[in-house]
């Protein structure tokens, strides 16, 4: 039990204290005398004193536990039954009660492995990565669990293997590793997964702003979750805008009338600020419109020039001009005056050639 207690001290990062130091302190041997006995050269008295008082607090908290619970913890830590990784980095963020609770839960979980001579590895590295940001939530979660419930319901420990949130135990039987994890009730991965499935821009905005507000109203640290949510929103928003632009491009490519193409373009342009287009996306919409207009101009030019070449009669050419000039006039805002003049020159040249023939 003394060995196990000293192991708890080491797990807590108290490397310069052993049980004999603590025993002397309890019977009121002067601390400086205890320190001098250690003959430390690289550890100052202040560090030793701080560690010794910290060890006393851990010892006192262990003594408050029911005897059978305390003895179970100390027996499990004896010998080489379990090897523990990352506990020191986790424990500094936890209250004394919660340090012992999470150690008790993990030691009870280690008993779920097949009994043989090989040790079980208790892996706190996962929760270690979370605890700097989530320590308030983790302390609150552990604070709602009593030692009595943990111990009296130890046969029902399966709940820690099955729960979706809170303290979660993950068992790797092949490697004899028990990972102790923390799953936040916020479940940011589920929120992000849902956000990434949304197709409608307004629904996306509403879900994002409500989720962001919920995070900001949370009592615990959520700034990293907010940053993740914002990045996911920006990415999904850009993807939906890309789809909208692709749909508009397909619709414009199907239209042969300049006015219909302009209506599609202007409808989206009118809503672009409301939707939230950025400058690059507005430029892209303008480029799509200009590209379709250029294609229609070329098609119209080829159509008119092809028809002119077929006409061999001056009256027939004048009739065709009379029909086409109104089309050019009505679409001048799309075709431009220069395009109209170019077509007129082609008619004049063709008429001159017919007259010469």
MOTA-V181748 format. One record per backbone hydrogen bond with DSSP energy under -0.5 kcal/mol. CO is the residue of the C=O (numbers start at 1). NH is the residue of the N-H. If there is no record, write none. Layout:
CO/NH
CO/NH
//
This chain:
1/5
2/6
3/7
4/8
5/9
6/10
7/11
8/12
9/14
10/13
13/15
14/17
18/21
18/22
19/23
20/24
21/25
22/26
23/27
24/29
25/28
30/34
31/35
32/36
33/37
34/38
35/38
35/39
35/40
36/39
42/44
44/48
45/49
46/50
47/51
48/52
49/53
50/54
51/55
52/56
53/57
54/58
55/59
56/60
57/61
58/62
59/63
60/64
61/65
62/65
66/69
66/70
67/71
68/72
69/73
70/74
71/75
72/76
73/77
74/78
75/78
78/81
81/120
83/122
85/124
86/90
87/91
88/92
90/93
91/94
95/99
96/100
97/101
98/102
99/103
100/104
101/105
102/106
103/107
104/108
105/109
106/110
107/111
108/111
109/112
110/113
114/116
120/83
120/122
121/123
121/178
122/85
122/124
123/180
124/128
125/129
126/130
127/131
128/132
130/133
130/134
131/135
134/138
135/139
136/140
137/141
138/142
139/143
140/144
141/144
142/145
146/150
147/151
148/152
149/153
151/154
153/156
154/157
156/159
157/160
157/161
158/161
158/162
159/163
160/169
166/168
166/183
168/181
170/179
171/173
172/176
172/177
176/121
177/172
177/179
178/123
179/170
179/181
180/127
181/168
182/184
183/166
184/187
187/190
187/191
188/192
189/193
190/194
191/195
192/196
193/197
194/197
194/198
195/198
200/204
201/205
202/206
203/207
204/208
205/209
206/210
207/211
208/212
209/213
210/214
211/215
212/216
213/217
215/218
222/226
223/227
224/228
225/229
226/230
227/231
228/232
229/233
230/234
231/235
232/236
233/237
234/238
235/239
236/240
237/241
238/242
239/243
240/244
241/245
242/246
243/247
244/248
245/249
246/250
247/251
248/252
249/253
250/254
251/255
252/255
257/261
258/262
259/263
260/264
261/265
262/266
263/267
264/268
265/269
266/270
267/271
268/272
269/272
269/273
271/275
272/276
272/277
278/282
279/283
280/284
281/285
282/286
283/287
284/288
285/289
286/290
287/291
288/292
289/293
290/294
291/295
292/296
293/297
294/298
295/299
296/300
297/301
298/302
299/303
300/304
301/305
302/306
303/307
304/308
305/309
306/310
307/311
308/311
313/317
314/318
315/319
316/320
317/321
318/322
319/323
320/324
321/325
322/326
323/327
324/328
325/329
326/330
327/331
329/332
331/334
331/335
332/336
336/340
337/341
338/342
339/343
340/344
341/345
342/346
343/347
344/348
345/349
346/350
347/351
348/352
349/353
350/354
351/355
352/356
353/357
//
